[in-house]
Amino acid sequence: MNPFEMVAIIVVAVMIASVLRAKYGHRNRDGGGEVTAKDQAENLRLREEVGELKERIKVLERITVEKENSLARQIEELRDR
């Protein structure tokens, strides 16, 4: 068997496998693609956690900006002396 025939056989095998996968679909380990109540609860918990983290980031940004402004104000006060 020459190398070109081997490559052609591999390409055909991959094409057949992709057609079969598309036809029969790829299923999760639990047997389907449906979202369970456990998954929904986890999604809700993660969304709440992300919201809390966003609020924390906003507070930290505000604190950082306030410190920068107060530091700049202190430097200007020292220059004015």
C-alpha positions in Angstrom: 0.0 0.0 0.0 1.5 3.3 -1.0 1.5 6.4 1.4 -1.1 8.2 -0.7 -3.6 5.4 -0.4 -3.0 5.4 3.4 -3.7 9.1 3.6 -6.8 8.7 1.5 -8.1 5.9 3.8 -7.5 8.0 6.9 -9.3 11.0 5.4 -12.3 8.9 4.5 -12.4 7.3 8.0 -12.3 10.8 9.6 -15.1 12.0 7.3 -17.3 8.9 8.1 -16.7 9.4 11.8 -17.7 13.1 11.7 -20.8 12.3 9.7 -21.8 9.6 12.3 -21.1 12.0 15.1 -23.3 14.7 13.5 -26.1 12.3 12.8 -26.3 10.7 16.2 -25.2 13.7 18.2 -22.7 14.0 21.0 -24.2 13.2 24.4 -23.1 14.1 27.9 -22.1 11.4 30.3 -25.4 11.7 32.1 -27.2 10.7 29.0 -28.5 13.9 27.5 -28.1 17.6 27.0 -30.9 18.7 29.3 -30.2 21.0 32.2 -30.9 19.6 35.6 -32.2 21.4 38.6 -28.8 20.9 40.2 -27.1 22.7 37.2 -29.7 25.5 37.4 -29.0 26.0 41.1 -25.2 26.0 40.5 -25.7 28.6 37.7 -27.8 30.8 40.0 -25.2 30.5 42.8 -22.4 31.4 40.4 -24.3 34.4 39.0 -24.8 35.7 42.5 -21.2 35.2 43.3 -20.1 37.1 40.2 -22.5 39.9 41.1 -20.9 40.2 44.6 -17.4 40.2 43.1 -18.4 43.0 40.7 -19.6 45.0 43.6 -16.3 44.4 45.5 -14.3 45.5 42.5 -16.4 48.7 42.3 -15.6 49.5 45.9 -11.9 48.7 45.5 -11.8 51.0 42.4 -13.5 53.8 44.3 -11.0 53.4 47.3 -8.1 53.4 44.9 -9.3 56.6 43.1 -9.9 58.3 46.4 -6.4 57.5 47.6 -4.9 58.8 44.4 -6.9 62.0 44.7 -5.9 62.5 48.4 -2.3 61.7 47.6 -2.3 64.3 44.8 -3.9 66.8 47.1 -1.3 66.2 49.7 1.5 66.7 47.2 0.0 70.0 46.0 -0.4 71.2 49.6 3.3 70.5 50.2 4.3 72.4 47.0 2.2 75.4 48.2 4.2 75.7 51.4 
